[in-house]
Amino acid sequence: MRKCTKCEAFKLPTEFHKGSNKGFASQCKVCRAGYQKLKYDEDAFAYAKQQNVKKWYGITLEQYYEAMATSDSCEICGVKEGLCYDHDHTTMAFRGVLCSKCNLGLGKLGDNLESLLKAVKYLSKEAK
């Protein structure tokens, strides 16, 4: 029998997940599931989003939602799913709303016009 550190009930070892250091986790499966549910609760998600927006973009969550409301589709390809906040990495200024593919594509090209023009030139040439 093992004692759960959360509910303090004595339970069979099969009621605990296997742990890395002592053989079994300190909390039983039921208590651990309750913790996981609480961890991903809406309020916890909103708080995490607020912290991430402040850390990544230096703005409030309200400013983030205001900027994201400027467009309901990607400003490059028009897709309406997977939209993200695009910003200039030097000034941190908001540029627009892009889908994740377009945003990643610009980022992979170094977020500069010269690289993008080279990519256009490359795509314009005839295949051999």
C-alpha positions in Angstrom: 0.0 0.0 0.0 1.1 3.5 -0.8 -0.1 6.8 0.6 -1.2 9.5 -1.9 0.4 12.9 -1.0 -2.7 14.8 -2.2 -5.7 12.9 -0.8 -3.7 11.1 1.9 -5.5 7.8 1.2 -3.7 4.5 1.2 -4.0 2.8 -2.2 -2.6 -0.1 -4.1 0.5 0.5 -6.2 -1.5 -0.1 -9.3 -3.5 3.1 -8.5 -0.3 5.2 -9.0 1.5 6.0 -12.3 5.1 4.8 -12.5 7.5 7.5 -11.5 11.0 8.2 -12.5 12.9 8.3 -9.2 11.1 6.1 -6.5 9.2 3.7 -8.7 5.8 5.3 -8.4 4.4 8.9 -8.6 3.6 10.6 -5.3 -0.1 11.3 -6.2 -2.6 8.6 -7.2 -4.0 8.5 -10.7 -7.3 10.1 -9.6 -5.6 13.1 -7.9 -3.2 13.5 -10.8 -6.1 13.6 -13.3 -7.8 16.3 -11.2 -4.7 18.4 -11.2 -4.3 18.0 -15.0 -7.9 19.2 -15.5 -7.3 22.2 -13.3 -4.1 23.0 -15.0 -5.8 23.3 -18.4 -8.9 25.1 -17.0 -10.0 28.1 -19.1 -8.8 30.6 -16.5 -5.4 29.0 -16.3 -5.2 29.1 -20.2 -6.2 32.8 -20.3 -3.6 33.6 -17.7 -0.9 31.7 -19.6 -1.9 33.4 -22.9 -1.7 36.8 -21.1 1.8 36.1 -19.8 3.0 34.8 -23.2 1.6 37.8 -25.1 3.4 40.2 -22.7 6.6 38.2 -22.9 6.7 37.7 -26.7 5.2 41.0 -27.9 5.4 43.4 -25.0 1.7 44.2 -25.1 -1.4 43.5 -23.1 -3.8 40.8 -24.0 -6.4 43.5 -24.9 -4.0 45.0 -27.3 -3.3 41.6 -28.8 -7.0 40.8 -29.4 -7.5 44.3 -30.8 -4.7 43.8 -33.3 -6.0 40.3 -34.2 -9.5 41.7 -34.8 -8.1 43.8 -37.7 -8.5 40.8 -40.1 -10.4 37.6 -40.1 -8.1 35.9 -42.6 -4.5 35.7 -43.6 -3.4 38.9 -45.3 -1.2 36.9 -47.7 -3.1 33.8 -48.7 -6.6 34.4 -47.3 -6.9 31.3 -45.1 -9.1 31.8 -42.1 -7.7 29.1 -39.8 -4.5 29.1 -37.7 -4.2 32.9 -37.6 -1.3 34.5 -35.8 0.1 37.9 -34.8 2.8 38.9 -37.2 5.3 41.5 -35.9 8.6 43.1 -36.9 11.3 41.4 -34.8 13.4 44.6 -34.6 10.8 47.1 -33.5 8.2 44.6 -32.2 5.6 46.6 -34.0 2.5 44.7 -35.2 2.5 44.1 -39.0 -0.7 42.2 -39.5 -2.6 38.9 -39.2 -1.1 35.9 -41.0 -1.8 32.2 -41.1 0.9 30.1 -39.4 2.3 28.9 -42.8 2.8 32.4 -44.2 4.2 33.7 -41.0 6.7 30.8 -40.8 7.5 31.2 -44.5 8.4 34.9 -44.0 10.4 34.0 -40.9 12.4 31.3 -42.7 13.2 33.9 -45.4 14.7 36.1 -42.7 11.7 38.6 -42.6 13.4 40.7 -45.3 12.4 41.9 -48.7 15.7 40.9 -50.3 15.3 37.3 -49.5 11.6 37.3 -50.6 12.5 38.9 -53.9 15.2 36.2 -54.5 12.6 33.6 -53.8 10.2 35.2 -56.3 13.0 35.3 -58.9 13.9 31.7 -58.2 10.2 30.6 -58.6 9.9 32.6 -61.8 12.7 30.8 -63.7 11.9 27.9 -66.0 12.4 24.4 -64.9 15.2 22.5 -66.7 
